[in-house]
Amino acid sequence: MSGPIERLFQNQVIRFLALGGFAAAVNWLIRIPLSLALPIEAAVILAYAIGMSVGFTLYRQFVFPGSSRPVTQQATIFLAVNLVGAVVVLALTLMLISAQTGMPYAEPIREALAHGIAIGVGAVVNFFGHKTLTFSLSAGQREGRLS
């Protein structure tokens, strides 16, 4: 009999959230030092790319294993899904920073809050994109999992 934590991690959405949360944390944390050397737009995009690399590796291995797509095709579709996610994250980050203008806390705090919220919204977009496109299963694979 497996423990409650093991049963919890049998759920694909939980695995995606946990590992995606780790990749998002890498994204969020790496953006902070990058912002010291780069404009916010460049720092967000570069941090997103680093987090995306971590995410691809983890998702492929632990969240969506067994896809019938070749790795190169998975990577190409992963990049396309994440390009949409990156646009969402960047646009939302900039909108949320702007919405906080005049707030009584420092700009780095406003940037961190805006970026963190935007990453969360981007994660929802990415889950559905990766499940339906990047790591999709063929009809035969889906039928085999139902039996």
C-alpha positions as CSV (number, residue, x, y, z in Angstrom):
1,M,0.0,0.0,0.0
2,S,1.4,3.4,-1.0
3,G,1.4,6.3,1.4
4,P,-0.7,9.5,0.9
5,I,2.2,11.4,-0.6
6,E,2.9,8.7,-3.2
7,R,-0.8,8.5,-4.1
8,L,-1.0,12.3,-4.4
9,F,1.9,12.3,-6.9
10,Q,0.2,9.6,-9.0
11,N,-2.0,12.5,-10.2
12,Q,-0.6,14.1,-13.4
13,V,-1.9,17.5,-12.5
14,I,-0.1,17.4,-9.1
15,R,3.1,16.2,-10.7
16,F,2.8,19.1,-13.3
17,L,2.2,21.6,-10.6
18,A,5.0,20.4,-8.3
19,L,7.6,20.1,-11.1
20,G,6.3,23.2,-12.9
21,G,6.5,25.0,-9.6
22,F,10.1,24.0,-9.3
23,A,10.8,25.2,-12.9
24,A,8.8,28.4,-12.1
25,A,10.9,29.0,-9.0
26,V,14.1,28.6,-11.1
27,N,12.5,31.1,-13.5
28,W,11.5,33.6,-10.8
29,L,14.7,33.4,-8.8
30,I,17.1,33.6,-11.7
31,R,15.3,36.8,-13.0
32,I,16.3,38.7,-9.9
33,P,20.0,38.7,-10.5
34,L,19.5,39.0,-14.2
35,S,17.5,42.2,-13.6
36,L,20.7,43.7,-12.0
37,A,22.4,43.5,-15.4
38,L,19.6,43.6,-18.0
39,P,16.4,45.5,-18.6
40,I,13.3,43.9,-17.1
41,E,12.1,42.7,-20.5
42,A,15.3,40.9,-21.3
43,A,15.6,39.5,-17.8
44,V,12.1,38.0,-17.9
45,I,12.7,36.4,-21.3
46,L,16.1,34.9,-20.4
47,A,14.8,33.7,-17.0
48,Y,11.8,32.2,-18.8
49,A,14.1,30.3,-21.2
50,I,16.1,28.9,-18.4
51,G,13.0,27.8,-16.5
52,M,11.6,26.4,-19.7
53,S,14.7,24.1,-20.2
54,V,14.2,22.8,-16.6
55,G,10.5,22.3,-17.3
56,F,11.0,20.3,-20.5
57,T,13.3,17.9,-18.9
58,L,11.1,17.3,-15.9
59,Y,7.8,17.2,-17.7
60,R,9.0,14.8,-20.3
61,Q,10.4,12.4,-17.7
62,F,7.9,12.6,-14.9
63,V,4.6,14.2,-16.0
64,F,4.0,13.2,-19.6
65,P,6.1,10.0,-20.1
66,G,5.5,7.7,-23.0
67,S,4.5,10.2,-25.7
68,S,4.7,8.7,-29.2
69,R,6.2,11.9,-30.6
70,P,10.0,12.0,-31.3
71,V,12.0,14.1,-28.9
72,T,12.8,16.7,-31.6
73,Q,9.1,17.1,-32.4
74,Q,8.3,17.4,-28.6
75,A,11.0,20.0,-28.2
76,T,9.8,22.0,-31.2
77,I,6.1,22.0,-30.0
78,F,7.3,22.6,-26.4
79,L,9.1,25.8,-27.7
80,A,6.0,26.9,-29.6
81,V,3.7,26.4,-26.5
82,N,6.2,28.2,-24.3
83,L,6.5,31.0,-26.8
84,V,2.8,31.6,-26.3
85,G,3.4,31.3,-22.5
86,A,6.4,33.7,-22.6
87,V,4.3,36.3,-24.4
88,V,1.6,35.9,-21.7
89,V,4.1,36.1,-18.9
90,L,5.9,39.1,-20.3
91,A,2.7,41.1,-21.2
92,L,1.1,40.3,-17.8
93,T,4.3,41.1,-15.9
94,L,4.5,44.5,-17.6
95,M,0.8,45.2,-17.1
96,L,1.0,44.3,-13.4
97,I,4.1,46.4,-12.9
98,S,2.3,49.3,-14.4
99,A,-0.8,48.7,-12.3
100,Q,1.3,49.0,-9.2
101,T,2.7,52.5,-10.1
102,G,2.5,54.7,-7.0
103,M,2.4,51.8,-4.6
104,P,4.5,52.5,-1.4
105,Y,7.1,49.7,-2.0
106,A,10.3,49.5,-4.0
107,E,10.4,48.8,-7.7
108,P,12.2,45.4,-7.3
109,I,9.3,44.3,-5.0
110,R,6.7,45.4,-7.6
111,E,8.6,43.5,-10.3
112,A,8.9,40.4,-8.3
113,L,5.2,40.3,-7.4
114,A,4.1,41.0,-11.0
115,H,6.5,38.4,-12.4
116,G,5.4,35.8,-9.8
117,I,1.7,36.2,-10.6
118,A,2.4,36.2,-14.3
119,I,4.3,32.9,-14.0
120,G,1.3,31.3,-12.3
121,V,-1.1,32.4,-15.1
122,G,1.5,31.2,-17.7
123,A,1.6,27.8,-16.0
124,V,-2.1,27.2,-16.7
125,V,-1.7,28.1,-20.4
126,N,1.3,25.7,-20.5
127,F,-0.3,22.7,-18.9
128,F,-3.1,22.6,-21.4
129,G,-0.7,23.2,-24.3
130,H,1.7,20.5,-23.2
131,K,-1.0,18.0,-22.4
132,T,-2.8,18.4,-25.7
133,L,0.1,19.2,-28.1
134,T,3.6,18.7,-26.8
135,F,3.4,15.3,-25.1
136,S,0.1,14.0,-26.5
137,L,-0.4,10.3,-26.8
138,S,-1.5,8.6,-30.0
139,A,-5.0,7.1,-30.0
140,G,-3.5,3.6,-29.5
141,Q,-1.5,4.8,-26.5
142,R,-4.6,6.4,-24.9
143,E,-6.7,3.2,-25.4
144,G,-3.9,1.2,-23.9
145,R,-3.9,3.4,-20.8
146,L,-7.7,3.0,-20.4
147,S,-7.5,-0.8,-20.2
